[in-house]
Amino acid sequence: MTPKTTRPHVARVLEHTRAALFVFDDAICDLFRDVAPPPIAGEISDQLFAAGHRMSGLVALNPDPIGMMWYARRVNQDIGAEAARCVRDFEVAAARTAMPVSDVREALHACHASGRSIAVVGDTSSDAMESYLDTHGLRQLVGAVVGRERLFSLSLSLQTSESLLRQAMQDLDAEPSGCAIVTRSSGAVLVAKDVGIRSLGVVNKRAPRKHLADPPEAVAVSSMAHLAAGFATVPVLGP
């Protein structure tokens, strides 16, 4: 049942939230839940070895294609670019069958209907995020989609989640004081704190309330349904 009231501490954050930044492979969907990762990481390391690059055994055995992609971009531009294309294609395919987070559609619609701006952000290719939103009829609700490739032109020291959030705010023409990240990850809450924006954490098995809430800037709600009700019933304070 959709809740009718919003707790005061959550309402105080919502009152200041003019723009909501939804983390894609977290608050929107579970991108790889039913998808077995292909051997992209091994293929990338093989290409690097063939090009004469030598790496430690731990790096060579890393099964994470995204981590290996970033490594390749640091040591060989051409192989890194091809790795980025392979990972993007894998993510676009996964987006076709990705499992939506329960009630996230309602939360997005309520947020949009309340007049708030929405960005979808994450260390995923924008093509995959756009594909997912189009497939589920949600793209028209979202003002900005900020994916991993927006980091490619930055220096290595700036290839961070913080940079993605700052880019999303820039795309929405929003100030940090008027933004909140929507996430189910305690790590994302910490990133938001570093950037200087509020957090609306959605409680789940991997991140209980105590890991998501750090009042007053970070609060937790019990479900996306509670968040949807908050967006629908708590107006943004005037300027």
Secondary structure, 3 states (H helix, E strand, C coil): CCCCCCCHHHHHHHHCCCEEEEEHHHHHEECCCCCCCCCHHHHHHHHHHHCCCCCCHHHHCCCCHHHHHHHHHHHCHHHHHHHHHHHHHHHHHHHCCCEECCCHHHHHHHHHHCCCEEEEECCCCHHHHHHHHHHCCCHHHCCEEECHHHHCCCCHHHCCHHHHHHHHHHHHCCCHHHEEEEECCHHHHHHHHHHCCEEEEECCCCCCHHHHCECCCEEEECCHHHHHHHHHHCCCCCC
